[in-house]
Amino acid sequence: MGEFAVIYRWRVEPEAEAAFRKRWHEGTERLKELGGLGSCLCREADSTFLAFARWPSEETRAAAFGGSAPSEWPGVTYLGETKLLVEDDLLIGPRR
């Protein structure tokens, strides 16, 4: 099976936003060490946070998460995920 992508969504209370963004960044770096291909954090118009993450395979993602889903913590509600199979990829790397 080819590359795999997931869209994650969270509702984050304003007072929890800084901590959420810090945990997302640290978690993404840890998951990259476990085989993930990185993630992009975005905000929807209604202030819901969305992260688009890529993986070499669904099996790599499952092993990295150890069978658990992204967690919730005070001020953060996990709204679920959408799993996607990558068909064609025209994304470029980050420009910093």
MOPAC internal coordinates of N, CA, C and O (Angstrom, degrees):
PM7 1SCF
backbone

  N    0.0000 0     0.00 0     0.00 0    0    0    0
  C    1.4525 1     0.00 0     0.00 0    1    0    0
  C    1.5305 1   108.77 1     0.00 0    2    1    0
  O    1.2310 1   120.01 1   -36.22 1    3    2    1
  N    1.3377 1   117.58 1   143.78 1    3    2    1
  C    1.4532 1   122.51 1  -176.27 1    5    3    2
  C    1.5195 1   113.56 1   -83.30 1    6    5    3
  O    1.2310 1   121.97 1    15.41 1    7    6    5
  N    1.3318 1   113.84 1  -164.59 1    7    6    5
  C    1.4667 1   119.64 1  -179.11 1    9    7    6
  C    1.5183 1   110.72 1   -57.62 1   10    9    7
  O    1.2310 1   122.21 1   -26.92 1   11   10    9
  N    1.3073 1   113.37 1   153.08 1   11   10    9
  C    1.4514 1   122.76 1  -172.27 1   13   11   10
  C    1.5213 1   107.28 1  -132.16 1   14   13   11
  O    1.2310 1   120.01 1   -38.31 1   15   14   13
  N    1.3183 1   117.59 1   141.69 1   15   14   13
  C    1.4651 1   121.59 1   178.36 1   17   15   14
  C    1.5216 1   109.06 1  -131.07 1   18   17   15
  O    1.2310 1   121.43 1   -25.93 1   19   18   17
  N    1.3197 1   114.87 1   154.07 1   19   18   17
  C    1.4643 1   120.72 1   178.42 1   21   19   18
  C    1.5207 1   108.40 1  -137.92 1   22   21   19
  O    1.2310 1   121.06 1   -41.30 1   23   22   21
  N    1.3266 1   115.57 1   138.70 1   23   22   21
  C    1.4565 1   121.67 1   171.75 1   25   23   22
  C    1.5239 1   106.56 1  -105.97 1   26   25   23
  O    1.2310 1   120.48 1   -58.28 1   27   26   25
  N    1.3267 1   116.69 1   121.72 1   27   26   25
  C    1.4701 1   123.35 1   178.19 1   29   27   26
  C    1.5247 1   107.94 1  -106.57 1   30   29   27
  O    1.2310 1   120.15 1   -32.37 1   31   30   29
  N    1.3498 1   117.32 1   147.63 1   31   30   29
  C    1.4704 1   121.04 1   178.49 1   33   31   30
  C    1.5297 1   110.07 1  -133.33 1   34   33   31
  O    1.2310 1   121.71 1   -38.23 1   35   34   33
  N    1.3508 1   114.33 1   141.77 1   35   34   33
  C    1.4593 1   121.56 1   177.05 1   37   35   34
  C    1.5308 1   110.06 1  -138.66 1   38   37   35
  O    1.2310 1   121.03 1   -32.08 1   39   38   37
  N    1.3120 1   115.64 1   147.92 1   39   38   37
  C    1.4658 1   121.94 1   166.57 1   41   39   38
  C    1.5221 1   105.51 1  -102.03 1   42   41   39
  O    1.2310 1   120.58 1   -53.87 1   43   42   41
  N    1.3406 1   116.50 1   126.13 1   43   42   41
  C    1.4631 1   121.06 1  -174.41 1   45   43   42
  C    1.5197 1   108.89 1  -124.63 1   46   45   43
  O    1.2310 1   120.90 1   -55.27 1   47   46   45
  N    1.3254 1   115.88 1   124.73 1   47   46   45
  C    1.4618 1   120.63 1   175.89 1   49   47   46
  C    1.5264 1   108.67 1   -67.48 1   50   49   47
  O    1.2310 1   119.88 1   -35.77 1   51   50   49
  N    1.3383 1   117.83 1   144.23 1   51   50   49
  C    1.4695 1   120.41 1  -176.58 1   53   51   50
  C    1.5314 1   114.14 1   -51.76 1   54   53   51
  O    1.2310 1   119.86 1   140.86 1   55   54   53
  N    1.3251 1   117.87 1   -39.14 1   55   54   53
  C    1.4652 1   120.48 1  -178.11 1   57   55   54
  C    1.5334 1   112.74 1   -71.80 1   58   57   55
  O    1.2310 1   120.24 1   164.99 1   59   58   57
  N    1.3363 1   117.14 1   -15.01 1   59   58   57
  C    1.4702 1   120.89 1  -179.81 1   61   59   58
  C    1.5273 1   112.32 1  -101.24 1   62   61   59
  O    1.2310 1   119.89 1   178.62 1   63   62   61
  N    1.3336 1   117.81 1    -1.38 1   63   62   61
  C    1.4619 1   120.72 1  -172.75 1   65   63   62
  C    1.5294 1   113.06 1   -61.84 1   66   65   63
  O    1.2310 1   119.33 1   132.98 1   67   66   65
  N    1.3013 1   118.89 1   -47.02 1   67   66   65
  C    1.4715 1   120.65 1  -177.77 1   69   67   66
  C    1.5286 1   110.76 1   -60.83 1   70   69   67
  O    1.2310 1   120.43 1   135.16 1   71   70   69
  N    1.3343 1   116.79 1   -44.84 1   71   70   69
  C    1.4639 1   120.55 1   179.39 1   73   71   70
  C    1.5259 1   110.72 1   -65.87 1   74   73   71
  O    1.2310 1   120.32 1   140.47 1   75   74   73
  N    1.3388 1   116.99 1   -39.53 1   75   74   73
  C    1.4657 1   120.99 1   178.33 1   77   75   74
  C    1.5206 1   110.49 1   -60.94 1   78   77   75
  O    1.2310 1   120.16 1   131.30 1   79   78   77
  N    1.3277 1   117.29 1   -48.70 1   79   78   77
  C    1.4631 1   120.71 1  -178.59 1   81   79   78
  C    1.5302 1   111.23 1   -62.40 1   82   81   79
  O    1.2310 1   120.26 1   140.97 1   83   82   81
  N    1.3261 1   117.11 1   -39.03 1   83   82   81
  C    1.4658 1   121.19 1   177.76 1   85   83   82
  C    1.5302 1   110.13 1   -63.45 1   86   85   83
  O    1.2310 1   120.34 1   133.85 1   87   86   85
  N    1.3493 1   116.95 1   -46.15 1   87   86   85
  C    1.4697 1   120.47 1  -179.93 1   89   87   86
  C    1.5217 1   111.18 1   -65.31 1   90   89   87
  O    1.2310 1   120.45 1   141.37 1   91   90   89
  N    1.3606 1   116.74 1   -38.63 1   91   90   89
  C    1.4604 1   119.59 1   178.24 1   93   91   90
  C    1.5341 1   109.70 1   -61.37 1   94   93   91
  O    1.2310 1   120.59 1   133.18 1   95   94   93
  N    1.3403 1   116.47 1   -46.82 1   95   94   93
  C    1.4679 1   121.05 1  -179.28 1   97   95   94
  C    1.5281 1   110.61 1   -60.43 1   98   97   95
  O    1.2310 1   120.35 1   129.85 1   99   98   97
  N    1.3168 1   116.94 1   -50.15 1   99   98   97
  C    1.4645 1   120.74 1  -179.14 1  101   99   98
  C    1.5257 1   111.35 1   -63.25 1  102  101   99
  O    1.2310 1   120.67 1   138.44 1  103  102  101
  N    1.3351 1   116.33 1   -41.56 1  103  102  101
  C    1.4594 1   120.59 1   179.03 1  105  103  102
  C    1.5179 1   112.12 1   -64.07 1  106  105  103
  O    1.2310 1   120.50 1   139.02 1  107  106  105
  N    1.3202 1   116.66 1   -40.98 1  107  106  105
  C    1.4621 1   120.66 1   178.72 1  109  107  106
  C    1.5265 1   110.48 1   -63.14 1  110  109  107
  O    1.2310 1   120.19 1   136.62 1  111  110  109
  N    1.3313 1   117.24 1   -43.38 1  111  110  109
  C    1.4695 1   120.19 1   178.16 1  113  111  110
  C    1.5323 1   110.69 1   -62.27 1  114  113  111
  O    1.2310 1   120.20 1   139.21 1  115  114  113
  N    1.3307 1   117.23 1   -40.79 1  115  114  113
  C    1.4735 1   120.77 1   179.15 1  117  115  114
  C    1.5301 1   110.22 1   -65.19 1  118  117  115
  O    1.2310 1   120.55 1   137.24 1  119  118  117
  N    1.3526 1   116.55 1   -42.76 1  119  118  117
  C    1.4600 1   120.15 1  -179.58 1  121  119  118
  C    1.5358 1   111.80 1   -67.53 1  122  121  119
  O    1.2310 1   119.92 1   149.89 1  123  122  121
  N    1.3232 1   117.75 1   -30.11 1  123  122  121
  C    1.4710 1   120.51 1   174.71 1  125  123  122
  C    1.5259 1   109.95 1   -64.02 1  126  125  123
  O    1.2310 1   120.15 1   142.99 1  127  126  125
  N    1.3188 1   117.32 1   -37.01 1  127  126  125
  C    1.4676 1   121.08 1   177.24 1  129  127  126
  C    1.5225 1   111.57 1   -66.51 1  130  129  127
  O    1.2310 1   120.60 1   157.71 1  131  130  129
  N    1.3492 1   116.45 1   -22.29 1  131  130  129
  C    1.4658 1   122.06 1  -179.29 1  133  131  130
  C    1.5260 1   112.00 1   -98.83 1  134  133  131
  O    1.2310 1   120.32 1  -168.48 1  135  134  133
  N    1.3480 1   117.00 1    11.52 1  135  134  133
  C    1.4574 1   120.38 1   174.67 1  137  135  134
  C    1.5111 1   115.98 1   113.40 1  138  137  135
  O    1.2310 1   119.46 1   171.33 1  139  138  137
  N    1.3348 1   118.64 1    -8.67 1  139  138  137
  C    1.4602 1   121.04 1   178.98 1  141  139  138
  C    1.5202 1   111.45 1   -65.76 1  142  141  139
  O    1.2310 1   120.61 1   -23.49 1  143  142  141
  N    1.3274 1   116.44 1   156.51 1  143  142  141
  C    1.4623 1   121.99 1  -178.96 1  145  143  142
  C    1.5210 1   112.11 1  -101.90 1  146  145  143
  O    1.2310 1   120.08 1  -169.67 1  147  146  145
  N    1.3255 1   117.46 1    10.33 1  147  146  145
  C    1.4602 1   121.10 1   177.49 1  149  147  146
  C    1.5168 1   112.69 1   104.81 1  150  149  147
  O    1.2310 1   121.74 1    -4.48 1  151  150  149
  N    1.3226 1   114.27 1   175.52 1  151  150  149
  C    1.4578 1   121.19 1  -175.57 1  153  151  150
  C    1.5185 1   109.48 1  -151.39 1  154  153  151
  O    1.2310 1   120.90 1   -23.33 1  155  154  153
  N    1.3116 1   115.89 1   156.67 1  155  154  153
  C    1.4634 1   123.09 1   177.74 1  157  155  154
  C    1.5290 1   107.66 1  -125.40 1  158  157  155
  O    1.2310 1   120.23 1   -59.42 1  159  158  157
  N    1.3193 1   117.16 1   120.58 1  159  158  157
  C    1.4667 1   121.66 1  -179.92 1  161  159  158
  C    1.5223 1   109.10 1   -92.93 1  162  161  159
  O    1.2310 1   120.65 1   -49.32 1  163  162  161
  N    1.3213 1   116.37 1   130.68 1  163  162  161
  C    1.4657 1   123.23 1  -178.77 1  165  163  162
  C    1.5295 1   109.02 1  -131.73 1  166  165  163
  O    1.2310 1   121.76 1   -14.02 1  167  166  165
  N    1.3335 1   114.24 1   165.98 1  167  166  165
  C    1.4649 1   119.98 1   175.59 1  169  167  166
  C    1.5228 1   107.54 1  -123.52 1  170  169  167
  O    1.2310 1   120.84 1   -49.71 1  171  170  169
  N    1.3204 1   115.99 1   130.29 1  171  170  169
  C    1.4623 1   120.76 1   176.79 1  173  171  170
  C    1.5271 1   109.22 1   -80.68 1  174  173  171
  O    1.2310 1   120.05 1   -12.04 1  175  174  173
  N    1.3159 1   117.51 1   167.96 1  175  174  173
  C    1.4648 1   122.73 1  -177.22 1  177  175  174
  C    1.5312 1   112.38 1   -57.66 1  178  177  175
  O    1.2310 1   120.14 1   148.63 1  179  178  177
  N    1.3415 1   117.34 1   -31.37 1  179  178  177
  C    1.4662 1   120.09 1   179.80 1  181  179  178
  C    1.5264 1   112.64 1   -87.66 1  182  181  179
  O    1.2310 1   120.08 1  -167.86 1  183  182  181
  N    1.3352 1   117.45 1    12.14 1  183  182  181
  C    1.4666 1   125.79 1   179.23 1  185  183  182
  C    1.5250 1   113.98 1    76.13 1  186  185  183
  O    1.2310 1   119.92 1  -172.79 1  187  186  185
  N    1.3233 1   117.75 1     7.21 1  187  186  185
  C    1.4541 1   120.52 1   172.25 1  189  187  186
  C    1.5292 1   107.81 1   -69.48 1  190  189  187
  O    1.2310 1   120.20 1   -43.16 1  191  190  189
  N    1.3305 1   117.23 1   136.84 1  191  190  189
  C    1.4552 1   120.76 1   176.15 1  193  191  190
  C    1.5182 1   109.33 1   -87.45 1  194  193  191
  O    1.2310 1   121.32 1   -37.68 1  195  194  193
  N    1.3145 1   115.08 1   142.32 1  195  194  193
  C    1.4499 1   123.16 1   179.67 1  197  195  194
  C    1.5242 1   107.04 1  -133.83 1  198  197  195
  O    1.2310 1   120.46 1   -45.25 1  199  198  197
  N    1.3121 1   116.72 1   134.75 1  199  198  197
  C    1.4620 1   120.85 1   174.65 1  201  199  198
  C    1.5150 1   108.35 1  -123.43 1  202  201  199
  O    1.2310 1   121.06 1   -47.41 1  203  202  201
  N    1.3224 1   115.58 1   132.59 1  203  202  201
  C    1.4539 1   122.93 1   176.28 1  205  203  202
  C    1.5221 1   106.45 1  -105.32 1  206  205  203
  O    1.2310 1   120.34 1   -63.53 1  207  206  205
  N    1.3223 1   116.96 1   116.47 1  207  206  205
  C    1.4668 1   121.26 1  -177.33 1  209  207  206
  C    1.5193 1   110.10 1  -120.15 1  210  209  207
  O    1.2310 1   121.02 1   -34.88 1  211  210  209
  N    1.3469 1   115.65 1   145.12 1  211  210  209
  C    1.4555 1   120.41 1   179.00 1  213  211  210
  C    1.5176 1   109.87 1  -117.58 1  214  213  211
  O    1.2310 1   121.97 1   -32.54 1  215  214  213
  N    1.3287 1   113.84 1   147.46 1  215  214  213
  C    1.4594 1   122.69 1  -177.77 1  217  215  214
  C    1.5182 1   109.14 1  -137.10 1  218  217  215
  O    1.2310 1   119.44 1   -29.97 1  219  218  217
  N    1.3420 1   118.68 1   150.03 1  219  218  217
  C    1.4622 1   120.53 1   176.01 1  221  219  218
  C    1.5350 1   111.52 1   -63.23 1  222  221  219
  O    1.2310 1   120.86 1   149.63 1  223  222  221
  N    1.3585 1   115.97 1   -30.37 1  223  222  221
  C    1.4684 1   120.86 1  -179.68 1  225  223  222
  C    1.5280 1   108.55 1  -163.63 1  226  225  223
  O    1.2310 1   121.12 1   -16.94 1  227  226  225
  N    1.3137 1   115.46 1   163.06 1  227  226  225
  C    1.4646 1   120.14 1   176.29 1  229  227  226
  C    1.5253 1   110.59 1   -65.33 1  230  229  227
  O    1.2310 1   120.58 1   147.48 1  231  230  229
  N    1.3182 1   116.50 1   -32.52 1  231  230  229
  C    1.4661 1   120.60 1   178.87 1  233  231  230
  C    1.5325 1   111.33 1   -64.91 1  234  233  231
  O    1.2310 1   120.32 1   140.17 1  235  234  233
  N    1.3404 1   116.99 1   -39.83 1  235  234  233
  C    1.4675 1   120.88 1   177.88 1  237  235  234
  C    1.5249 1   110.00 1   -62.36 1  238  237  235
  O    1.2310 1   120.61 1   136.01 1  239  238  237
  N    1.3339 1   116.45 1   -43.99 1  239  238  237
  C    1.4681 1   120.66 1   178.81 1  241  239  238
  C    1.5267 1   110.67 1   -61.56 1  242  241  239
  O    1.2310 1   120.25 1   132.58 1  243  242  241
  N    1.3215 1   117.13 1   -47.42 1  243  242  241
  C    1.4668 1   120.70 1  -179.14 1  245  243  242
  C    1.5276 1   111.05 1   -59.31 1  246  245  243
  O    1.2310 1   120.19 1   137.85 1  247  246  245
  N    1.3205 1   117.25 1   -42.15 1  247  246  245
  C    1.4682 1   120.68 1   179.07 1  249  247  246
  C    1.5276 1   110.67 1   -65.79 1  250  249  247
  O    1.2310 1   120.05 1   139.51 1  251  250  249
  N    1.3399 1   117.50 1   -40.49 1  251  250  249
  C    1.4719 1   120.80 1  -178.79 1  253  251  250
  C    1.5173 1   111.58 1   -65.08 1  254  253  251
  O    1.2310 1   120.29 1   141.07 1  255  254  253
  N    1.3337 1   117.05 1   -38.93 1  255  254  253
  C    1.4633 1   120.75 1  -179.70 1  257  255  254
  C    1.5233 1   112.01 1   -84.19 1  258  257  255
  O    1.2310 1   119.83 1   170.38 1  259  258  257
  N    1.3187 1   117.94 1    -9.62 1  259  258  257
  C    1.4542 1   120.38 1   179.39 1  261  259  258
  C    1.5185 1   112.97 1    61.33 1  262  261  259
  O    1.2310 1   120.40 1  -150.33 1  263  262  261
  N    1.3147 1   116.83 1    29.67 1  263  262  261
  C    1.4586 1   121.00 1   178.18 1  265  263  262
  C    1.5146 1   114.90 1    85.06 1  266  265  263
  O    1.2310 1   119.36 1   177.33 1  267  266  265
  N    1.3278 1   118.82 1    -2.67 1  267  266  265
  C    1.4653 1   120.18 1  -179.03 1  269  267  266
  C    1.5249 1   110.44 1  -103.55 1  270  269  267
  O    1.2310 1   120.80 1   -21.57 1  271  270  269
  N    1.3206 1   116.07 1   158.43 1  271  270  269
  C    1.4642 1   122.18 1   176.81 1  273  271  270
  C    1.5249 1   108.99 1   -91.98 1  274  273  271
  O    1.2310 1   120.00 1   -15.09 1  275  274  273
  N    1.3393 1   117.60 1   164.91 1  275  274  273
  C    1.4678 1   119.23 1   174.44 1  277  275  274
  C    1.5278 1   110.20 1   -53.82 1  278  277  275
  O    1.2310 1   120.57 1   -40.45 1  279  278  277
  N    1.3082 1   116.52 1   139.55 1  279  278  277
  C    1.4589 1   120.76 1  -173.71 1  281  279  278
  C    1.5247 1   112.42 1   -86.92 1  282  281  279
  O    1.2310 1   121.98 1   -13.85 1  283  282  281
  N    1.3309 1   113.82 1   166.15 1  283  282  281
  C    1.4601 1   121.97 1   173.25 1  285  283  282
  C    1.5223 1   107.26 1  -108.09 1  286  285  283
  O    1.2310 1   120.16 1   -22.26 1  287  286  285
  N    1.3097 1   117.30 1   157.74 1  287  286  285
  C    1.4563 1   123.17 1   175.15 1  289  287  286
  C    1.5174 1   107.21 1  -150.87 1  290  289  287
  O    1.2310 1   119.21 1    -7.61 1  291  290  289
  N    1.3277 1   119.11 1   172.39 1  291  290  289
  C    1.4634 1   120.40 1  -175.55 1  293  291  290
  C    1.5309 1   112.59 1   -52.06 1  294  293  291
  O    1.2310 1   121.35 1   -52.38 1  295  294  293
  N    1.3251 1   115.02 1   127.62 1  295  294  293
  C    1.4539 1   121.38 1   178.64 1  297  295  294
  C    1.5162 1   114.51 1    84.47 1  298  297  295
  O    1.2310 1   120.05 1   179.48 1  299  298  297
  N    1.3409 1   117.51 1    -0.52 1  299  298  297
  C    1.4639 1   121.59 1  -178.65 1  301  299  298
  C    1.5306 1   109.22 1  -128.81 1  302  301  299
  O    1.2310 1   120.92 1   -53.31 1  303  302  301
  N    1.3257 1   115.84 1   126.69 1  303  302  301
  C    1.4590 1   121.49 1   177.25 1  305  303  302
  C    1.5214 1   108.71 1  -117.56 1  306  305  303
  O    1.2310 1   120.30 1   -57.02 1  307  306  305
  N    1.3186 1   117.03 1   122.98 1  307  306  305
  C    1.4589 1   122.20 1   177.79 1  309  307  306
  C    1.5183 1   108.36 1   -77.60 1  310  309  307
  O    1.2310 1   119.96 1   -55.29 1  311  310  309
  N    1.3336 1   117.68 1   124.71 1  311  310  309
  C    1.4627 1   122.37 1  -175.89 1  313  311  310
  C    1.5222 1   113.60 1  -101.29 1  314  313  311
  O    1.2310 1   120.15 1  -177.67 1  315  314  313
  N    1.3124 1   117.31 1     2.33 1  315  314  313
  C    1.4595 1   119.51 1   176.55 1  317  315  314
  C    1.5082 1   113.07 1   109.94 1  318  317  315
  O    1.2310 1   121.57 1     7.14 1  319  318  317
  N    1.3176 1   114.60 1  -172.86 1  319  318  317
  C    1.4524 1   120.80 1  -173.83 1  321  319  318
  C    1.5202 1   110.73 1  -145.69 1  322  321  319
  O    1.2310 1   121.50 1   -20.04 1  323  322  321
  N    1.3128 1   114.74 1   159.96 1  323  322  321
  C    1.4575 1   122.99 1   174.16 1  325  323  322
  C    1.5225 1   107.11 1  -124.48 1  326  325  323
  O    1.2310 1   120.26 1   -56.85 1  327  326  325
  N    1.3244 1   117.10 1   123.15 1  327  326  325
  C    1.4606 1   121.55 1  -179.77 1  329  327  326
  C    1.5253 1   109.01 1   -93.20 1  330  329  327
  O    1.2310 1   121.23 1   -40.76 1  331  330  329
  N    1.3421 1   115.26 1   139.24 1  331  330  329
  C    1.4548 1   121.41 1  -176.64 1  333  331  330
  C    1.5261 1   110.82 1  -135.19 1  334  333  331
  O    1.2310 1   120.16 1   -38.34 1  335  334  333
  N    1.3133 1   117.30 1   141.66 1  335  334  333
  C    1.4582 1   121.65 1   170.41 1  337  335  334
  C    1.5195 1   107.15 1   -95.09 1  338  337  335
  O    1.2310 1   120.15 1   -50.56 1  339  338  337
  N    1.3187 1   117.31 1   129.44 1  339  338  337
  C    1.4640 1   121.59 1  -178.69 1  341  339  338
  C    1.5246 1   108.64 1   -77.26 1  342  341  339
  O    1.2310 1   120.49 1   -57.31 1  343  342  341
  N    1.3310 1   116.67 1   122.69 1  343  342  341
  C    1.4579 1   122.68 1   179.08 1  345  343  342
  C    1.5301 1   110.80 1   -97.42 1  346  345  343
  O    1.2310 1   120.34 1   125.13 1  347  346  345
  N    1.3222 1   116.96 1   -54.87 1  347  346  345
  C    1.4566 1   123.36 1   177.96 1  349  347  346
  C    1.5185 1   107.31 1  -135.80 1  350  349  347
  O    1.2310 1   120.18 1   -43.75 1  351  350  349
  N    1.3092 1   117.26 1   136.25 1  351  350  349
  C    1.4633 1   121.30 1  -175.45 1  353  351  350
  C    1.5296 1   109.97 1  -123.96 1  354  353  351
  O    1.2310 1   120.59 1   -66.23 1  355  354  353
  N    1.3302 1   116.48 1   113.77 1  355  354  353
  C    1.4537 1   122.08 1   178.02 1  357  355  354
  C    1.5276 1   111.49 1  -115.07 1  358  357  355
  O    1.2310 1   120.06 1  -165.74 1  359  358  357
  N    1.3414 1   117.49 1    14.26 1  359  358  357
  C    1.4576 1   120.99 1   177.31 1  361  359  358
  C    1.5254 1   110.17 1   -69.18 1  362  361  359
  O    1.2310 1   121.24 1   -28.01 1  363  362  361
  N    1.3133 1   115.24 1   151.99 1  363  362  361
  C    1.4682 1   120.87 1   172.19 1  365  363  362
  C    1.5117 1   108.14 1  -114.01 1  366  365  363
  O    1.2310 1   120.17 1   -16.14 1  367  366  365
  N    1.3053 1   117.28 1   163.86 1  367  366  365
  C    1.4634 1   121.66 1   179.56 1  369  367  366
  C    1.5263 1   111.26 1   -67.71 1  370  369  367
  O    1.2310 1   120.49 1   -11.46 1  371  370  369
  N    1.3228 1   116.67 1   168.54 1  371  370  369
  C    1.4779 1   120.87 1  -178.34 1  373  371  370
  C    1.5139 1   112.12 1   -64.68 1  374  373  371
  O    1.2310 1   121.49 1   -34.90 1  375  374  373
  N    1.3041 1   114.76 1   145.10 1  375  374  373
  C    1.4695 1   121.60 1   174.67 1  377  375  374
  C    1.5174 1   107.48 1  -105.27 1  378  377  375
  O    1.2310 1   120.60 1   -63.09 1  379  378  377
  N    1.2983 1   116.46 1   116.91 1  379  378  377
  C    1.4650 1   119.86 1  -177.01 1  381  379  378
  C    1.4912 1   110.23 1  -118.35 1  382  381  379
  O    1.2310 1   120.10 1   180.00 1  383  382  381

